[in-house]
Amino acid sequence: MASLEELKQTRLAKLDLLKEAGMDPYPAKVPRDLCLKDAREQFADFEKSGKPVNLAGRIMAIRGQGAILFYVLDDGKGTFQAVVKKDVLDPKLFDLLTSAADIGDIISVTGTMFTTQRGEPSILVSSWAMASKALLPLPEKWHGLADPDEKLRKRYLDFIMEPELRDLFYKRARFWDVSRSFFKGRGFLEVETPTLEVTTGGAEARPFTTHHNDYDMDVHLRISIGELWQKRLLAAGFPKTFEIGRAYRNEGTSPEHAQEFTNLEFYWGYADYRDGMQLVTELYRALATDVFGTTKFDIRGHSFDLAADWYTVSYVDEIRKQTGVDVLTATEKEMMERLAELKVEYDGTTRERLTDTLWKYCRKNIAGPAFLIDHPILVSPLAKANHDGATVQRFQVILAGSEIGNGFSELNDPIDQRSRFEEQQKLIERGDDDAMMPDWEFVEMLEHGMPPACGFGFGDRLFAVLVGRPLRETQMFPLMRPLNAAQPNRKEQKYAVVILNTGAHMEPWQELNAVAHLNAAFGARSGQELFYQDKIITQDDHKIHLNIKHAIMIKVADSNAAVKKLKEQAEKAGLEVSEFTREMIMTTSDKRVIAETKAKPFSDIEYLGLLMFGTKEKVDALTADLKLYA
């Protein structure tokens, strides 16, 4: 089998044949009277008139031989058969077509319509021109682009080879057209709000961060579709607004999660979550009917009908029913013990994260269509509280075990909002990357008065669930790691090496302690460069931390002098260095370590270990003769 490069060279030779024959292989325009879909629909009229017509498309198949050939053309709107006969087409053009045109080329043909003996509408070609000569072949129909990542990375080829996939995106466009018309028809104003924010709000997620050069400050890509901005508009006298836009979340990928996606959020002044539930029911039914032509769906083992009565599920009661845990009264320890019994991994040990994990375990058993209501106040920092003071006026759409939309009776009490933001700030300080950033300017706006309102958001996930595909497959060009970035350049690859001093005769716990402290000390100095961790997400929404960015190895040196020499060499080479001495393991008092170290000359300081970090080339050069820790 010829290699890809050999095939390309063959096609380059055919390119030269076209040029030698005086045919431009990449013209600015070619004859084309109508698309192939219209040609098929109007075929009877063209056949009856006998008038010449110009068609164009990509060659998807060639069959036949000798004096008659059949070409299947595809222009993205439809397919059509072109028949080439040697006694009809000019001999020079016939020879040029058969010798220089390949599957994958885009050509224009001129001819008259007729029906073949097999009843296939066709065009009998009397002239042709090259529209675009393909230098690389299309994937083989049955075996090409078998790798799912490669299909997404080369999406243009995926669309060429799977026409039904193109239909998916016409349907997706219809999905957003229907959504926009739905809200405009009910008096909502479409707005645009910032995508770059100083403080992200409206969701719990880690943002992407960039730097604004002119203002010399860090800003974040938004994680919601302008929730806190649209609420400012409510206060400003715009009672009904909506926005369709892109949101960005620096999180892991799963069948229902992507780092970049389209959502819609609406805000409705002087309405509450019960009003929102009715409006959302009408919206989802309209989307199902107008986009999919049905309200009945079978997804992931669940069946539901959006035209049926929607029922409500109580957050607290449902968890209690399925797990026996009352999340309003149970301790964190009791929650963790129950999750362990259920063999469910939990992401974080705060009450908020444990509660959320229990719910995610339960929701997969709910087919819907249902509204989840009465969430604990802890997991809903922007929703108005119920009279019980423990739960909120929030509603989420549950379909096929997934959360497909989220709304509230919006919190407009500035004192309550400030208190909840303070709780979120405490979570951030405890290391919760997904906690919501407090927006104190938003609280100030509430102090000026915002009317009671209902807000709701939904988007790409709903479309993905209804078409039964993973979210990223419903995005034309999802973010993919480039192939050449899968392995970093060895000259630029960095890693850390811990060198333990075996001459210090440490006990096992002391060796472990030294390694741990060296890594922690270095992490505190170098921050995200070494210890940044993203999260990957399982199908049922459990988060797993990825490994840290750079590798860490442990090697040994046989004396204090050897470790000190390595320290000197590493610093001269410009490497990052962290140190751990005997004084540091003898006490947890920094003051005592400082005092004891200051009382000794450097020659009397005993190094238990050293950590050096930098490019692999430099680190290897200094540690190549050291043995790995065993």
PEQUISUL-V912756 format. One record per backbone hydrogen bond with DSSP energy under -1.0 kcal/mol. NH is the residue of the N-H (numbers start at 1). CO is the residue of the C=O. Records with the same first field share a line. If there is no record, write none. Layout:
# PEQUISUL-V912756
NH->CO ; CO
This chain:
# PEQUISUL-V912756
7->3
8->4
9->5
10->6
11->7
12->8
13->9
14->10
15->11
16->12
17->13
18->14
19->15
20->16
21->17
22->19
23->18
33->54
39->35
40->36
41->37
42->38
46->42
47->43
48->44
49->45
50->46
53->111
55->109
57->107
58->74
59->105
60->72
63->70
68->65
69->84
70->63
71->82
72->61
73->80
74->58
75->78
80->73
82->71
83->123
84->69
86->67
88->85
89->85
94->90
95->91
96->92
97->93
98->94
99->95
100->96
101->97
104->59
105->102
106->132
107->57
108->129
109->55
110->127
111->53
112->124
114->122
116->120
119->116
122->114
123->81
124->112
125->83
126->110
127->110
129->108
131->106
132->106
133->25
144->140
151->147
152->148
153->149
154->150
157->154
158->154
159->155
160->156
161->157
162->158
165->162
167->163
168->164
170->166
171->167
172->168
173->169
174->170
175->171
176->172
177->173
178->174
179->175
180->176
181->177
182->178
183->179
184->180
185->181
187->184
188->183
189->240
191->242
197->220
210->219
212->217
216->212
217->212
219->210
220->197
221->208
222->195
226->224
230->226
231->227
233->229
234->230
235->231
236->232
237->234
238->233
241->267
242->189
243->265
245->263
247->261
248->222
249->259
250->206
251->249
254->257
257->254
261->247
263->245
264->458
265->243
266->456
267->241
268->454
269->239
270->452
271->268
276->272
277->273
278->274
279->275
280->276
281->277
282->278
283->279
284->280
285->281
286->282
287->283
288->284
289->285
290->286
291->287
292->288
294->288
297->304
299->302
302->299
304->297
306->295
308->305
311->369
313->371
315->373
318->314
319->315
320->316
321->317
322->318
323->319
324->320
329->326
330->326
335->331
336->332
337->333
338->334
339->335
340->336
341->337
342->338
344->339
354->350
355->351
356->352
357->353
358->354
359->355
360->356
361->357
362->358
363->359
365->362
366->363
370->398
371->311
372->396
373->313
377->390
379->376
380->377
383->380
384->409
386->391
389->386
392->375
393->384
394->392
395->407
396->372
397->405
398->370
399->402
400->367
401->366
402->399
404->397
406->457
407->395
408->455
409->393
410->453
411->382
417->413
418->414
419->415
420->416
421->417
422->418
423->419
424->420
425->421
426->422
427->423
428->424
429->425
430->426
431->428
432->427
433->431
435->432
443->439
444->440
445->441
446->442
447->443
448->445
449->446
454->268
455->408
456->266
457->406
458->264
460->262
462->459
463->459
464->460
465->461
466->462
467->463
469->464
471->255
473->470
474->471
475->472
485->482
486->483
492->489
493->489
495->614
496->551
497->612
498->553
499->610
500->555
501->608
502->500 ; 557
504->501
505->502
511->507
512->508
513->509
514->510
515->511
516->512
517->513
518->514
519->515
520->516
521->517
522->518
523->519
524->520
525->521
526->522
527->523
529->526
530->527
531->527
532->528
536->544
538->542
541->538
544->536
546->534
553->496
555->498
556->627
557->500
563->559
564->560
565->561
566->562
567->563
568->564
569->565
570->566
571->567
572->568
573->569
574->571
575->570
576->613
578->611
580->609
582->606
593->589
594->590
595->591
596->592
597->593
598->594
599->595
600->597
604->601
605->602
608->580
609->580
610->499
611->578
612->497
613->576
614->495
616->493
619->615
620->616
621->617
622->618
623->619
624->620
626->623
629->554
